[in-house]
Amino acid sequence: MNPTRDYATVSIYGVPFSKMTMQETVDWMTSAIAERRPTHVITANPIILMNAIENERHMRIMEQADIIVADGTGIVWAADYIGDPLRERVTGFDLLYELMKQGNEKGWKVYMLGAAPEVVEAAASRLQQLYPGIQIVGCRDGFFTEKEDEAVINEIIQAQPDLLFVARGAETQEPWIARYREQLNVPIMMGVGGSFDVISGKLKRAPKWMRSLRLEWFYRLIKEPWRYKRMLALPRFVWKVVRDKGKVKKK
């Protein structure tokens, strides 16, 4: 069953990307928290979208998410190319920080799940230092098995967070959130990929000039060359959009 969306979207291969700006997105999520409305947030780039196109299970997860924001510049380009542009890119990393700013004022509770133990603990410490008004009510590494899911879920339920950030990689974090969203019952449940690595200082984010030129993907490839096979999805996505121009808005 697909959620009812009260905001404008553009469909790219059947995936509804939000047209809201960053500020509108934060305001929308603030309302979800105020109403205690369980919300699955997906921050998607072309790699994640291509995976959904080629994997029906992942496509269903995308369709059933409450909001999908355009994390990758390739998504923004594709929307513009088919004549239904997005107003701005809403990156998951920046969205996390904007939510922290809002939570700092409102005293929101945050649970951080994923990455290595030392990474998630360092990221939690850093966020608490930057935003003393938030409450870090739990942090746990992402190295647990399906048999341990129940214990992890119970720990999150007892903590009653307003925000649950899950950093377990796109192929793991989104299915995990989708599978347990009703049990978790957290207002904002959001996969954040490698964000904890950057927040903790383990990795550096691309310089601002590279981000402005939409070259963040290239910077990441330089820093993590082992990702090159995954990055091949980017030119495949561009070619697919160009080839399918009149059909991109259809599933």
Disulfide bonds with the S-S distance in Angstrom:
none
